[in-house]
Amino acid sequence: MAGAGGSAIHPVLIALGPVTLYAYGFMVAVAFALGTWASAVRAPRCGLVPEVVYDSAVPVLLAALVGAKVMYLLTVGPGPVRSAADLLGLLRGGFVYYGGVLGGALGALWWLNRRGVPALAYADAIAPGMGFAQALGRIGCFLNGCCYGKPFAAGLVVPSLGDGLPRHPVPLYEAATALALGGLLWIIPPHPARPGRSFGIFLVVHAVVRYGMEILRDDPRGDLLFGTLTPSQGLGLVGLAIGLWLVARRPAR
């Protein structure tokens, strides 16, 4: 991290003539590839063949992108669309993490049901990979200058805001915790008699961390729920409840 008041934000990685490589899109692509590979490697430990993960990757990714975009439009709003450039910007930018999780989950359940693959074993297989992928995705958020935090003397400046205030680098906080969570779940073996436990741990830890990170954030995130919760905090509490149930439920016979 740069010193107080510094900035390491770099939304464009490469710009060569008409070709522009954006940091956020690049990191999301790398995150998806790494998460898929890690999940496929872990799959045999969960009683699945790696091909199950690879075959499901594209439909789950498409469903996640649709869910993330829809959640963004519902919470933040599309903004004025007056030209083709505005429409392109709407399609290119603006995604909400929990929307991607919900969309990806629905896409995965649809695909798993069609193939007869046990959903909880699949969830355990992808849990560490989700942590690794989220860590890279949050680095993409940091480079892009989005998901920024509240003013903080020892933080980093977000140039696009134009206020010159150093702020909490919330995406880096989330990247560090997601990487640690993915590493922890990679070490903890899945329980054959308690499928879904690894995924439950992911949901619980992620919900707690995300709740705290939302307090530090300062970017637009939609209307508050019940006057106190951000949409992500509300969805996180739902994930927390599901995670606790998966962790605490009795072993299958």
Helices and strands as residue ranges (DSSP letters): E 12-16, E 19-22, H 23-42, G 43-46, H 50-75, H 84-92, H 97-115, H 119-144, E 151-157, G 159-161, E 166-167, H 170-187, H 197-216, H 231-248
